[in-house]
Amino acid sequence: MKTIAPLLSLLMLAACGSAPPVPDWKMNAQSSLQRTTDAYMEGKDAIEKNEFTRARGEIAATGKVDLVIRAELIRCALRTAALAFDECAGFEALRADATPADLAYAAYLAGRAQPGDTALLPEPQRAVLAAGSDQAAAAAAQAIADPLSRLVAAGALFKANRATPELLAMAVETASNQGWRRPLLAWLNVQALRAEQAGAADEAARVRRRMALVEGK
């Protein structure tokens, strides 16, 4: 993972040139969130856990509940990109203090967003939710420039039962191009399962061989 700037913008950690020096906690939190992302996408769970704990601790020390919530949402977004269906426990524990925008994004990541949530979402995701058809939604996700935001959109569509074959192919390509092992295996597995369900045994076998390669088998 080279950058998570679009997600980090949720935290408002960036500094501008004319601003005072950035406090250490912001720089430390940003660095740890970057390492959290790298580790999660590479399937390094212990490192991911440690780095996120460090980032959350830096933010929590300020008492800024809104930023802790957004850090938890970043973690939720990573799991959506990798098709993890576990509940975002860290966010849920803070739900009572979440803003409407936070709640809308959490619902989006879980595949439960409503059309009225569109304006509350981060800008890259709005066109995806607003799309009328599954094909249009896949095209809107494809048009997102940032690879992580694109994969998050794909995961949200999958959770909403709106994933087309084109979306699956795009998600596989995105994860592959970035070298993100965890989401790549997850999306390849979906492709293989769908091929098996469709009776396309040769295609399923081809995808399974690719998964074995990624797993080092």
Residue frames as a rotation matrix with the C-alpha (Angstrom) as fourth column:
MET 1
0.579 0.815 0.000 0.00
0.815 -0.579 0.000 0.00
0.000 0.000 -1.000 0.00
LYS 2
-0.420 -0.792 0.443 1.57
0.793 -0.558 -0.245 3.27
0.441 0.248 0.862 -1.09
THR 3
-0.931 0.132 0.339 -1.05
-0.229 -0.937 -0.263 5.71
0.283 -0.323 0.903 0.14
ILE 4
-0.372 0.884 -0.283 -4.31
0.919 0.394 0.024 5.88
0.133 -0.251 -0.959 2.06
ALA 5
-0.991 -0.130 -0.044 -4.77
0.135 -0.982 -0.132 9.63
-0.026 -0.137 0.990 1.66
PRO 6
-0.451 0.880 0.146 -8.46
-0.299 -0.303 0.905 9.48
0.841 0.365 0.400 0.67
LEU 7
0.342 0.568 -0.749 -9.27
0.552 0.523 0.649 7.53
0.760 -0.636 -0.134 3.82
LEU 8
-0.416 -0.565 -0.713 -6.95
0.909 -0.249 -0.333 9.53
0.010 -0.787 0.617 6.01
SER 9
-0.783 0.194 0.591 -8.79
0.002 -0.949 0.314 12.65
0.622 0.247 0.743 4.89
LEU 10
0.315 0.906 -0.283 -11.58
0.310 0.184 0.933 11.38
0.897 -0.382 -0.223 7.12
LEU 11
0.309 -0.290 -0.906 -9.24
0.951 0.121 0.285 12.07
0.026 -0.949 0.313 10.01
MET 12
0.905 0.009 0.426 -8.21
0.103 -0.975 -0.198 15.51
0.414 0.223 -0.883 8.80
LEU 13
0.654 -0.717 -0.242 -4.61
0.525 0.199 0.828 14.74
-0.545 -0.668 0.507 9.68
ALA 14
0.139 -0.647 0.750 -3.01
0.947 -0.134 -0.292 16.53
0.289 0.751 0.594 6.75
ALA 15
0.160 -0.174 -0.972 -1.28
0.517 -0.824 0.232 19.85
-0.841 -0.539 -0.042 7.28
CYS 16
0.825 0.057 0.563 -0.99
0.531 -0.422 -0.735 22.75
0.196 0.905 -0.378 4.87
GLY 17
0.001 -0.979 0.206 2.17
0.805 -0.121 -0.580 24.73
0.593 0.167 0.788 4.25
SER 18
-0.291 -0.095 0.952 1.01
-0.154 -0.978 -0.144 27.89
0.944 -0.188 0.270 5.99
ALA 19
0.760 0.647 -0.057 -0.23
-0.091 0.193 0.977 26.11
0.643 -0.738 0.206 9.10
PRO 20
0.351 -0.625 0.697 1.66
-0.932 -0.159 0.326 25.78
-0.093 -0.764 -0.638 12.40
PRO 21
-0.677 -0.661 -0.324 3.86
-0.676 0.732 -0.084 22.69
0.293 0.162 -0.942 12.81
VAL 22
0.257 0.789 -0.559 1.86
-0.442 0.610 0.658 19.48
0.859 0.078 0.505 12.90
PRO 23
0.315 -0.113 0.942 1.64
-0.937 0.123 0.328 17.99
-0.153 -0.986 -0.067 16.42
ASP 24
-0.713 -0.701 -0.025 3.51
-0.699 0.708 0.096 14.76
-0.050 0.086 -0.995 16.95
TRP 25
-0.405 0.587 0.701 0.32
-0.130 0.721 -0.680 12.80
-0.905 -0.367 -0.216 17.66
LYS 26
0.616 0.657 -0.434 -1.01
-0.501 -0.098 -0.860 13.56
-0.608 0.747 0.269 14.20
MET 27
0.086 -0.673 -0.735 2.15
-0.962 0.136 -0.237 12.47
0.260 0.727 -0.635 12.45
ASN 28
-0.803 -0.401 0.441 2.44
-0.540 0.802 -0.255 9.36
-0.252 -0.443 -0.861 14.61
ALA 29
-0.039 0.884 0.465 -1.20
-0.192 0.450 -0.872 8.43
-0.981 -0.124 0.153 14.05
GLN 30
0.629 0.266 -0.731 -0.91
-0.727 -0.132 -0.674 8.92
-0.276 0.955 0.110 10.31
SER 31
-0.320 -0.840 -0.438 2.23
-0.907 0.405 -0.113 6.79
0.272 0.361 -0.892 10.09
SER 32
-0.788 0.038 0.614 0.68
-0.320 0.827 -0.462 4.02
-0.525 -0.560 -0.640 12.17
LEU 33
0.305 0.949 0.075 -2.51
-0.316 0.175 -0.933 4.04
-0.899 0.261 0.353 10.13
GLN 34
0.360 -0.273 -0.892 -0.44
-0.927 0.001 -0.374 3.71
0.104 0.962 -0.253 6.98
ARG 35
-0.725 -0.684 -0.085 1.38
-0.658 0.723 -0.208 0.73
0.203 -0.095 -0.975 8.47
THR 36
-0.365 0.715 0.596 -1.95
-0.327 0.501 -0.801 -0.67
-0.872 -0.487 0.051 9.66
THR 37
0.598 0.633 -0.492 -3.21
-0.635 0.000 -0.773 -0.58
-0.489 0.774 0.401 6.09
ASP 38
-0.052 -0.718 -0.694 -0.07
-0.930 0.288 -0.228 -2.11
0.363 0.633 -0.683 4.64
ALA 39
-0.851 -0.346 0.394 -0.09
-0.497 0.773 -0.395 -4.94
-0.168 -0.532 -0.830 7.16
TYR 40
-0.070 0.902 0.425 -3.78
-0.352 0.377 -0.857 -5.72
-0.933 -0.210 0.291 6.78
MET 41
0.641 0.344 -0.686 -3.66
-0.735 0.018 -0.678 -5.86
-0.221 0.939 0.265 3.01
GLU 42
-0.204 -0.805 -0.558 -0.61
-0.817 0.454 -0.357 -8.12
0.540 0.383 -0.750 3.19
GLY 43
0.553 0.538 -0.636 -2.34
-0.124 0.808 0.575 -10.44
0.824 -0.239 0.514 5.68
LYS 44
-0.522 -0.791 -0.317 -0.03
0.322 0.162 -0.933 -9.63
0.790 -0.589 0.170 8.58
ASP 45
0.407 0.912 -0.046 -2.56
0.378 -0.122 0.918 -9.66
0.832 -0.391 -0.394 11.39
ALA 46
0.340 -0.309 -0.888 -0.27
0.935 0.009 0.355 -9.19
-0.102 -0.951 0.292 14.39
ILE 47
-0.758 -0.652 0.018 1.41
0.645 -0.746 0.165 -6.16
-0.094 0.137 0.986 12.87
GLU 48
-0.396 0.700 0.595 -1.94
0.246 -0.543 0.803 -4.70
0.885 0.464 0.043 11.82
LYS 49
0.562 0.656 -0.503 -3.31
0.628 0.057 0.776 -5.05
0.538 -0.753 -0.380 15.34
ASN 50
0.018 -0.653 -0.757 -0.26
0.939 -0.249 0.237 -3.48
-0.343 -0.716 0.609 16.96
GLU 51
-0.857 -0.388 0.340 -0.09
0.499 -0.789 0.358 -0.56
0.129 0.476 0.870 14.55
PHE 52
-0.107 0.886 0.451 -3.79
0.264 -0.412 0.872 0.21
0.959 0.213 -0.190 14.83
THR 53
0.546 0.249 -0.800 -3.60
0.816 0.061 0.575 0.08
0.191 -0.967 -0.170 18.62
ARG 54
-0.431 -0.796 -0.425 -0.74
0.822 -0.540 0.180 2.56
-0.372 -0.272 0.887 18.47
ALA 55
-0.787 0.171 0.593 -2.62
0.302 -0.732 0.610 4.89
0.539 0.659 0.525 16.09
ARG 56
0.257 0.966 -0.025 -5.82
0.424 -0.089 0.901 4.74
0.869 -0.242 -0.432 18.11
GLY 57
0.299 -0.218 -0.929 -3.90
0.950 -0.027 0.312 5.45
-0.093 -0.976 0.199 21.29
GLU 58
-0.785 -0.619 0.025 -2.30
0.614 -0.771 0.170 8.55
-0.086 0.149 0.985 19.81
ILE 59
-0.547 0.653 0.524 -5.70
0.063 -0.592 0.803 9.87
0.835 0.472 0.283 18.75
ALA 60
0.382 0.755 -0.534 -7.55
0.591 0.245 0.769 8.84
0.711 -0.609 -0.353 21.91
ALA 61
-0.268 -0.586 -0.765 -5.01
0.961 -0.220 -0.168 10.71
-0.070 -0.780 0.622 24.04
THR 62
-0.942 -0.044 0.333 -6.39
0.128 -0.964 0.233 13.94
0.311 0.262 0.914 22.59
GLY 63
-0.609 0.784 -0.125 -9.93
0.222 0.017 -0.975 13.15
-0.762 -0.621 -0.185 23.70
LYS 64
-0.500 0.409 -0.763 -11.16
-0.813 -0.524 0.253 13.73
-0.296 0.747 0.595 20.14
VAL 65
-0.197 0.505 0.841 -13.92
-0.071 0.848 -0.525 11.14
-0.978 -0.163 -0.132 19.93
ASP 66
0.741 0.539 -0.401 -14.80
-0.396 -0.131 -0.909 12.15
-0.542 0.832 0.116 16.37
LEU 67
0.151 -0.768 -0.622 -11.30
-0.966 0.017 -0.256 11.28
0.208 0.640 -0.740 15.17
VAL 68
-0.679 -0.309 0.666 -11.25
-0.509 0.852 -0.123 7.97
-0.529 -0.422 -0.736 17.03
ILE 69
0.300 0.871 0.389 -14.53
-0.096 0.433 -0.896 7.10
-0.949 0.232 0.214 15.31
ARG 70
0.766 -0.005 -0.643 -13.03
-0.630 -0.205 -0.749 7.91
-0.128 0.979 -0.160 11.94
ALA 71
-0.406 -0.913 -0.036 -9.97
-0.914 0.404 0.041 5.81
-0.023 0.050 -0.999 12.67
GLU 72
-0.439 0.333 0.835 -12.28
-0.156 0.886 -0.436 2.91
-0.885 -0.322 -0.337 13.43
LEU 73
0.674 0.727 -0.126 -14.11
-0.216 0.030 -0.976 3.56
-0.706 0.686 0.177 10.16
ILE 74
0.166 -0.711 -0.683 -10.81
-0.984 -0.070 -0.167 3.38
0.071 0.699 -0.711 8.30
ARG 75
-0.760 -0.441 0.477 -10.30
-0.526 0.849 -0.053 -0.05
-0.382 -0.291 -0.877 9.82
CYS 76
0.072 0.877 0.475 -13.85
-0.010 0.476 -0.879 -1.02
-0.997 0.058 0.043 8.82
ALA 77
0.656 0.169 -0.735 -13.18
-0.666 -0.329 -0.670 0.17
-0.355 0.929 -0.104 5.26
LEU 78
-0.412 -0.870 -0.269 -10.09
-0.911 0.385 0.151 -2.04
-0.028 0.308 -0.951 4.99
ARG 79
-0.686 0.204 0.699 -12.18
-0.097 0.926 -0.365 -5.03
-0.721 -0.318 -0.615 5.97
THR 80
0.483 0.869 -0.108 -14.84
-0.170 -0.028 -0.985 -4.17
-0.859 0.494 0.134 3.44
ALA 81
0.291 -0.459 -0.839 -12.19
-0.951 -0.235 -0.201 -3.97
-0.105 0.857 -0.505 0.73
ALA 82
-0.745 -0.642 -0.180 -11.10
-0.647 0.761 -0.037 -7.50
0.161 0.089 -0.983 1.66
LEU 83
-0.077 0.854 -0.515 -14.67
-0.463 0.427 0.777 -8.85
0.883 0.298 0.362 1.94
ALA 84
-0.916 -0.152 -0.372 -14.53
0.263 0.471 -0.842 -9.44
0.303 -0.869 -0.392 5.68
PHE 85
-0.129 0.977 0.168 -18.04
0.086 -0.158 0.984 -9.73
0.988 0.141 -0.063 7.06
ASP 86
-0.301 -0.008 -0.953 -17.29
0.933 0.205 -0.297 -9.35
0.198 -0.979 -0.054 10.75
GLU 87
0.772 0.628 0.093 -18.97
0.574 -0.753 0.323 -6.47
0.273 -0.196 -0.942 12.55
CYS 88
-0.129 -0.797 0.589 -16.87
0.236 -0.602 -0.763 -3.36
0.963 0.041 0.266 13.12
ALA 89
0.333 0.331 -0.883 -16.82
0.871 0.252 0.423 -3.70
0.362 -0.909 -0.204 16.90
GLY 90
-0.599 -0.654 -0.462 -14.61
0.778 -0.611 -0.143 -0.66
-0.189 -0.445 0.875 17.47
PHE 91
-0.851 0.360 0.382 -17.02
-0.096 -0.822 0.562 1.61
0.516 0.441 0.734 15.65
GLU 92
0.040 0.953 -0.300 -20.11
0.304 0.274 0.912 0.04
0.952 -0.128 -0.279 17.20
ALA 93
-0.066 -0.132 -0.989 -18.76
0.993 0.084 -0.078 0.78
0.093 -0.988 0.126 20.66
LEU 94
-0.778 -0.306 -0.549 -18.67
0.379 -0.925 -0.022 4.48
-0.501 -0.224 0.836 19.73
ARG 95
-0.519 0.606 0.602 -21.88
0.760 0.006 0.650 4.63
0.390 0.795 -0.464 17.69
ALA 96
0.355 0.750 -0.558 -23.66
0.920 -0.387 0.064 6.84
-0.168 -0.536 -0.827 20.23
ASP 97
0.184 -0.382 -0.906 -21.21
0.175 -0.894 0.413 9.66
-0.967 -0.234 -0.097 19.48
ALA 98
-0.584 -0.421 0.694 -21.13
0.703 0.165 0.692 9.20
-0.406 0.892 0.200 15.70
THR 99
-0.553 0.363 -0.750 -22.25
-0.452 -0.887 -0.096 11.94
-0.700 0.286 0.654 13.35
PRO 100
0.591 0.804 0.071 -24.82
-0.311 0.308 -0.899 11.37
-0.745 0.509 0.432 10.59
ALA 101
0.471 -0.488 -0.734 -21.93
-0.846 -0.016 -0.532 11.21
0.248 0.872 -0.421 8.11
ASP 102
-0.626 -0.703 0.338 -20.17
-0.775 0.607 -0.173 8.57
-0.083 -0.370 -0.925 10.20
LEU 103
-0.190 0.658 0.729 -23.36
-0.265 0.681 -0.683 6.52
-0.945 -0.323 0.045 10.44
ALA 104
0.755 0.470 -0.458 -23.97
-0.527 0.019 -0.849 6.80
-0.390 0.883 0.262 6.70
TYR 105
0.037 -0.830 -0.556 -20.43
-0.932 0.173 -0.320 5.64
0.362 0.530 -0.767 5.91
ALA 106
-0.691 -0.245 0.680 -20.69
-0.570 0.763 -0.305 2.73
-0.444 -0.598 -0.667 8.34
ALA 107
0.287 0.876 0.388 -23.97
-0.239 0.458 -0.856 1.69
-0.928 0.153 0.341 6.70
TYR 108
0.652 -0.118 -0.749 -22.36
-0.758 -0.106 -0.644 2.00
-0.003 0.987 -0.159 3.27
LEU 109
-0.410 -0.908 -0.093 -19.43
-0.895 0.419 -0.151 -0.20
0.176 0.021 -0.984 4.28
ALA 110
-0.638 0.247 0.729 -21.89
-0.275 0.811 -0.516 -2.81
-0.719 -0.530 -0.450 5.54
GLY 111
-0.952 0.276 0.130 -23.88
0.223 0.335 0.915 -2.75
0.209 0.901 -0.381 2.30
ARG 112
-0.223 0.918 -0.328 -26.89
0.968 0.169 -0.186 -1.17
-0.116 -0.359 -0.926 4.00
ALA 113
-0.851 -0.140 -0.506 -26.73
0.147 -0.989 0.027 2.45
-0.504 -0.052 0.862 2.82
GLN 114
0.196 0.962 0.192 -29.87
0.755 -0.023 -0.656 4.21
-0.626 0.273 -0.730 1.65
PRO 115
0.114 -0.137 0.984 -30.14
0.892 -0.421 -0.162 6.64
0.437 0.897 0.074 -1.29
GLY 116
0.884 0.309 0.352 -30.56
0.147 -0.897 0.418 9.50
0.445 -0.317 -0.838 1.14
ASP 117
0.689 -0.691 -0.218 -27.08
0.355 0.060 0.933 8.79
-0.632 -0.720 0.287 2.52
THR 118
0.543 -0.516 0.663 -25.36
0.814 0.128 -0.567 9.73
0.208 0.847 0.489 -0.74
ALA 119
0.582 -0.285 0.762 -24.47
-0.024 -0.942 -0.335 13.33
0.813 0.176 -0.555 0.12
LEU 120
0.831 -0.222 0.510 -23.04
-0.547 -0.162 0.821 12.23
-0.099 -0.962 -0.256 3.47
LEU 121
0.817 -0.515 0.258 -20.51
0.501 0.856 0.123 9.80
-0.284 0.029 0.958 2.03
PRO 122
-0.119 -0.916 -0.382 -16.86
0.085 -0.393 0.915 10.55
-0.989 0.077 0.125 1.21
GLU 123
0.135 0.254 -0.958 -16.76
-0.758 -0.596 -0.265 12.05
-0.638 0.762 0.112 -2.27
PRO 124
-0.739 -0.471 -0.482 -15.29
-0.673 0.492 0.552 9.01
-0.023 0.733 -0.680 -4.12
GLN 125
-0.915 0.356 0.190 -18.18
0.302 0.916 -0.263 6.80
-0.267 -0.183 -0.946 -2.96
ARG 126
-0.400 0.836 -0.375 -21.14
-0.334 -0.514 -0.790 9.04
-0.854 -0.190 0.485 -3.78
ALA 127
-0.222 0.307 -0.925 -21.52
-0.975 -0.065 0.212 8.12
0.005 0.950 0.314 -7.43
VAL 128
-0.900 -0.138 -0.414 -21.40
-0.160 0.987 0.020 4.43
0.406 0.084 -0.910 -6.53
LEU 129
-0.745 0.658 -0.108 -24.35
0.376 0.282 -0.883 4.68
-0.550 -0.699 -0.458 -4.15
ALA 130
-0.223 0.684 -0.695 -26.25
-0.484 -0.696 -0.530 7.00
-0.846 0.218 0.486 -6.48
ALA 131
-0.852 -0.159 -0.500 -25.96
-0.524 0.310 0.794 4.64
0.029 0.937 -0.347 -9.47
GLY 132
0.030 0.999 0.042 -29.30
-0.990 0.036 -0.135 3.24
-0.137 -0.037 0.990 -10.56
SER 133
0.860 0.253 -0.442 -28.24
-0.373 0.904 -0.207 -0.16
0.347 0.343 0.873 -11.86
ASP 134
0.751 -0.616 0.239 -25.64
0.182 0.541 0.821 -2.70
-0.635 -0.573 0.518 -10.78
GLN 135
0.346 -0.627 0.698 -23.77
0.935 0.163 -0.316 -2.14
0.084 0.761 0.643 -14.03
ALA 136
0.538 -0.106 0.836 -23.73
0.103 -0.976 -0.191 1.62
0.836 0.189 -0.514 -13.48
ALA 137
0.922 -0.203 0.329 -22.53
-0.365 -0.182 0.913 1.12
-0.125 -0.962 -0.242 -9.92
ALA 138
0.564 -0.748 0.349 -19.70
0.640 0.664 0.388 -1.11
-0.522 0.005 0.853 -11.14
ALA 139
0.295 -0.423 0.857 -18.72
0.767 -0.429 -0.476 1.53
0.569 0.798 0.198 -13.68
ALA 140
0.761 0.020 0.649 -18.77
-0.263 -0.904 0.337 4.22
0.593 -0.427 -0.682 -10.97
ALA 141
0.842 -0.497 0.210 -16.50
-0.032 0.344 0.939 2.09
-0.539 -0.797 0.274 -8.80
GLN 142
0.407 -0.689 0.600 -14.17
0.900 0.413 -0.136 1.49
-0.154 0.595 0.788 -11.74
ALA 143
0.483 -0.143 0.864 -13.91
0.428 -0.822 -0.376 5.25
0.764 0.551 -0.336 -12.27
ILE 144
0.987 -0.160 0.031 -12.52
-0.101 -0.447 0.889 5.87
-0.129 -0.880 -0.458 -8.77
ALA 145
0.546 -0.829 -0.118 -8.87
-0.462 -0.181 -0.868 6.80
0.699 0.529 -0.482 -9.20
ASP 146
-0.199 -0.651 0.733 -7.54
-0.976 0.064 -0.208 5.74
0.089 -0.757 -0.648 -5.79
PRO 147
-0.473 -0.027 -0.881 -7.08
-0.312 0.940 0.139 1.93
0.824 0.341 -0.453 -5.68
LEU 148
-0.961 0.108 -0.254 -8.09
0.276 0.440 -0.855 1.54
0.019 -0.892 -0.452 -2.05
SER 149
-0.527 0.817 -0.236 -11.23
-0.528 -0.531 -0.663 3.66
-0.667 -0.225 0.711 -2.40
ARG 150
-0.229 0.400 -0.887 -12.07
-0.903 0.253 0.347 1.68
0.364 0.881 0.304 -5.55
LEU 151
-0.673 -0.084 -0.735 -11.72
0.036 0.989 -0.146 -1.61
0.739 -0.125 -0.662 -3.70
VAL 152
-0.903 0.419 -0.090 -13.78
0.045 -0.117 -0.992 -0.29
-0.427 -0.900 0.087 -0.79
ALA 153
-0.291 0.818 -0.496 -16.53
-0.900 -0.410 -0.148 0.60
-0.325 0.403 0.856 -3.25
ALA 154
-0.330 0.120 -0.936 -16.38
-0.568 0.767 0.298 -2.88
0.754 0.630 -0.185 -4.75
GLY 155
-0.905 -0.058 -0.422 -16.63
0.268 0.693 -0.669 -4.45
0.331 -0.718 -0.612 -1.31
ALA 156
-0.714 0.691 -0.110 -19.59
-0.328 -0.470 -0.820 -2.27
-0.618 -0.550 0.562 -0.37
LEU 157
-0.136 0.658 -0.741 -21.37
-0.984 -0.002 0.179 -3.29
0.116 0.753 0.647 -3.58
PHE 158
-0.580 -0.114 -0.807 -20.65
-0.173 0.985 -0.015 -6.95
0.796 0.130 -0.591 -2.91
LYS 159
-0.959 0.212 -0.191 -22.09
0.240 0.238 -0.941 -6.67
-0.154 -0.948 -0.279 0.59
ALA 160
-0.403 0.849 -0.342 -25.17
-0.609 -0.527 -0.593 -5.00
-0.683 -0.031 0.729 -0.91
ASN 161
-0.111 0.296 0.949 -25.55
0.422 0.878 -0.225 -7.99
-0.900 0.375 -0.223 -3.27
ARG 162
0.817 0.375 -0.438 -24.84
-0.157 -0.585 -0.796 -5.78
-0.555 0.719 -0.419 -6.28
ALA 163
-0.145 -0.986 -0.088 -21.60
-0.470 -0.010 0.883 -7.31
-0.871 0.169 -0.462 -7.54
THR 164
0.858 0.348 -0.377 -21.48
-0.474 0.259 -0.841 -7.97
-0.195 0.901 0.387 -11.27
PRO 165
0.702 -0.650 0.291 -18.86
0.679 0.734 0.002 -10.17
-0.214 0.196 0.957 -12.98
GLU 166
0.390 -0.545 0.742 -17.26
0.402 -0.625 -0.670 -6.96
0.829 0.559 -0.025 -14.23
LEU 167
0.666 -0.115 0.737 -17.00
-0.622 -0.632 0.462 -5.66
0.413 -0.766 -0.492 -10.69
LEU 168
0.879 -0.349 0.325 -15.34
0.036 0.727 0.686 -8.87
-0.476 -0.591 0.651 -9.54
ALA 169
0.516 -0.708 0.482 -12.82
0.829 0.270 -0.490 -8.69
0.217 0.652 0.726 -12.36
MET 170
0.427 -0.325 0.844 -12.07
-0.055 -0.941 -0.335 -5.06
0.902 0.097 -0.420 -11.53
ALA 171
0.811 -0.092 0.577 -11.57
-0.585 -0.142 0.799 -5.85
0.009 -0.986 -0.169 -7.85
VAL 172
0.772 -0.560 0.300 -9.23
0.485 0.824 0.291 -8.75
-0.410 -0.079 0.909 -8.65
GLU 173
0.394 -0.633 0.666 -7.22
0.699 -0.264 -0.665 -6.57
0.597 0.728 0.338 -11.03
THR 174
0.581 -0.130 0.804 -7.00
-0.385 -0.914 0.130 -3.73
0.717 -0.385 -0.580 -8.50
ALA 175
0.852 -0.246 0.461 -5.81
-0.384 0.305 0.872 -5.98
-0.355 -0.920 0.166 -5.68
SER 176
0.682 -0.607 0.408 -3.39
0.695 0.711 -0.104 -7.78
-0.227 0.355 0.907 -7.99
ASN 177
0.467 -0.496 0.732 -1.87
0.426 -0.599 -0.678 -4.59
0.775 0.628 -0.069 -9.36
GLN 178
0.512 -0.229 0.828 -1.24
-0.655 -0.727 0.204 -3.29
0.556 -0.647 -0.522 -5.86
GLY 179
-0.420 -0.691 -0.588 0.11
-0.149 0.691 -0.707 -6.59
0.895 -0.209 -0.393 -4.55
TRP 180
-0.321 0.412 0.853 -2.58
-0.943 -0.219 -0.249 -6.76
0.084 -0.884 0.459 -1.85
ARG 181
-0.886 -0.201 -0.418 -2.55
-0.236 0.971 0.034 -10.44
0.399 0.129 -0.908 -0.96
ARG 182
-0.809 0.582 0.079 -5.49
0.159 0.347 -0.924 -10.56
-0.565 -0.736 -0.373 1.46
PRO 183
0.037 0.897 -0.441 -8.14
-0.507 -0.364 -0.782 -8.89
-0.861 0.252 0.441 -0.74
LEU 184
-0.356 -0.205 -0.912 -6.79
-0.926 0.207 0.315 -10.61
0.125 0.957 -0.264 -3.84
LEU 185
-0.989 -0.024 -0.149 -7.43
-0.005 0.992 -0.128 -14.03
0.151 -0.126 -0.980 -2.32
ALA 186
-0.528 0.847 -0.056 -10.87
0.099 -0.004 -0.995 -12.97
-0.843 -0.531 -0.082 -1.12
TRP 187
0.101 0.581 -0.808 -11.98
-0.767 -0.472 -0.435 -11.69
-0.634 0.663 0.397 -4.51
LEU 188
-0.593 -0.354 -0.724 -10.46
-0.745 0.582 0.326 -14.64
0.306 0.732 -0.608 -6.36
ASN 189
-0.948 0.269 0.172 -12.37
0.134 0.825 -0.549 -16.98
-0.290 -0.497 -0.818 -4.07
VAL 190
-0.082 0.955 -0.287 -15.62
-0.247 -0.298 -0.922 -15.25
-0.966 -0.005 0.260 -5.00
GLN 191
-0.047 -0.002 -0.999 -14.77
-0.993 -0.110 0.047 -15.63
-0.110 0.994 0.003 -8.68
ALA 192
-0.884 -0.350 -0.309 -14.04
-0.389 0.919 0.071 -19.32
0.259 0.182 -0.949 -8.18
LEU 193
-0.712 0.673 0.201 -17.27
0.164 0.438 -0.884 -19.93
-0.683 -0.596 -0.423 -6.27
ARG 194
0.123 0.787 -0.605 -19.35
-0.572 -0.442 -0.692 -18.20
-0.811 0.431 0.395 -8.91
ALA 195
-0.322 -0.305 -0.896 -17.68
-0.926 0.297 0.232 -20.20
0.196 0.905 -0.378 -11.66
GLU 196
-0.999 -0.046 0.021 -18.39
-0.051 0.957 -0.286 -23.41
-0.007 -0.287 -0.958 -9.76
GLN 197
-0.384 0.923 -0.017 -22.03
0.013 -0.013 -1.000 -22.41
-0.923 -0.384 -0.007 -9.26
ALA 198
0.239 0.437 -0.867 -22.32
-0.816 -0.394 -0.424 -21.71
-0.526 0.809 0.263 -12.97
GLY 199
0.806 0.056 0.590 -20.88
0.110 0.964 -0.241 -25.12
-0.582 0.259 0.771 -13.84
ALA 200
0.793 -0.595 -0.130 -17.72
-0.380 -0.316 -0.869 -23.58
0.476 0.739 -0.477 -15.34
ALA 201
0.927 -0.373 -0.020 -15.35
0.266 0.621 0.738 -26.15
-0.263 -0.690 0.675 -13.89
ASP 202
0.254 -0.885 0.391 -12.36
0.908 0.079 -0.411 -25.21
0.333 0.459 0.823 -16.03
GLU 203
0.150 -0.144 0.978 -12.63
-0.003 -0.989 -0.145 -21.54
0.989 0.019 -0.149 -15.12
ALA 204
0.898 0.209 0.387 -13.03
-0.378 -0.083 0.922 -22.36
0.225 -0.974 0.004 -11.44
ALA 205
0.740 -0.671 -0.034 -9.95
0.644 0.694 0.320 -24.58
-0.191 -0.259 0.947 -11.56
ARG 206
0.091 -0.710 0.698 -7.96
0.674 -0.472 -0.568 -21.82
0.733 0.522 0.436 -13.27
VAL 207
0.396 0.114 0.911 -8.90
-0.403 -0.870 0.284 -19.33
0.825 -0.479 -0.299 -10.54
ARG 208
0.992 -0.027 0.127 -8.09
-0.101 0.452 0.886 -21.87
-0.081 -0.891 0.446 -7.83
ARG 209
0.431 -0.895 0.114 -4.63
0.886 0.396 -0.242 -22.38
0.171 0.205 0.964 -9.35
ARG 210
0.020 -0.387 0.922 -4.09
0.188 -0.904 -0.384 -18.65
0.982 0.181 0.055 -9.26
MET 211
0.754 0.304 0.583 -5.11
-0.496 -0.319 0.808 -18.59
0.431 -0.898 -0.090 -5.59
ALA 212
0.880 -0.465 -0.100 -2.61
0.454 0.759 0.467 -21.36
-0.142 -0.456 0.879 -4.87
LEU 213
0.120 -0.853 0.507 0.10
0.751 -0.256 -0.608 -19.30
0.649 0.454 0.610 -6.51
VAL 214
0.217 0.041 0.975 -0.74
-0.322 -0.940 0.111 -16.29
0.922 -0.338 -0.190 -4.34
GLU 215
0.897 0.204 0.391 -0.72
-0.434 0.243 0.868 -18.51
0.082 -0.948 0.306 -1.24
GLY 216
-0.013 -1.000 0.012 2.69
-1.000 0.013 -0.017 -19.89
0.017 -0.013 -1.000 -2.19
LYS 217
0.354 0.215 0.910 1.49
-0.377 0.923 -0.071 -23.45
-0.856 -0.318 0.408 -2.67
